[in-house]
């Protein structure tokens, strides 16, 4: 797997290039006014078109030009031909079957060359179309539509570029790639919608029937792009909110311990998940007797489970509520110590692995353990539990003593147990070091968390 920081740099460089394609003006002028168009404009578009259709441009069929192209100004003719050349220009030949090295080589050679040439064409095209924007309606309407189509064209082209091979298999890097692509697409879509709405505005002022076709054509595209823009904007806002919450979580709890995704999750009821909840949980209730106060637990241990000091194993016990039994014995410190002792019998400190075990404990109505069933929660990612470890864990669970059932009936108690030893020395630094040490440890942990093992 590639270093996380390197992947971030390469993704940023890629999208820096992509953003260039969205540069330039939008085709809107000071005369633009707000036009509210509805789905009705789109539905009636096909029926209002005359039998004489205009030329095909890229993936679209344009309405007929209001006047013949040879009867327009020289500036418009040049802009029109430049737009045709830009949109009809073949997209980059994407090596779909290429490996990481071949794909990188294509990005740095074939794709960059194609993109640089395209950017120059787009810039020239927009400069020519901007000159006719203040001109007669037969040119201004079409010019605005063409500018909108150019941005829509590039939006669709770049959306079709596959995820780089070196990012595949790392969901977090894939998410970063898609988030940056979404941000770039928002810029293209906004420019396209602005230009198309300007087309609708200009066409609405004209009485000739031909302009109604252009109005509906631009409204149809703007309506569809606006829906896409709103969907992408929601994704970007959600990603930004998740990033904010993740940054808050890291500042409170440190980097999530390594291991399968099923472990160390933030919403499993192990502790508060926001800054205000943490502060409330760590505050002391002055109305309670001092002996009733909860022991001092660090936010990290509260979130991910405490570390057994003797073995150095972090033990997380996640269970739902039980109407029949008080599950305090399952979460007791003595239970954690027994589970940690089982773990270290099979894995040395040098083996940086995570065990993820789903346990089902069948209890009688008197709270006696009748049977214990253990399974590996994520066999593809979690450490293998040999017979020796399973026997030790089952023995620890069978030794638990629960109070009698509150419902008068026996039932099963289910829990997820995650254990990890050797959370890297820098994890201990985060918990016990000075402020400067913690900052340095946090940087090491970020890379280790993406290059780590089970």
PyMOL commands that set and color helices and strands:
alter all, ss='L'
color gray80, all
select helices_A, chain A and resi 4-20+39-43+45-48+69-71+74-88+100-132+137-159+165-167+171-204+209-253+275-282+290-292+299-304+328-331+333-346+387-398+425-432+435-451
alter helices_A, ss='H'
color red, helices_A
select strands_A, chain A and resi 56-57+60-61+307-308+313-319+354-363+369-376+411-421
alter strands_A, ss='S'
color yellow, strands_A
deselect
rebuild
show_as cartoon
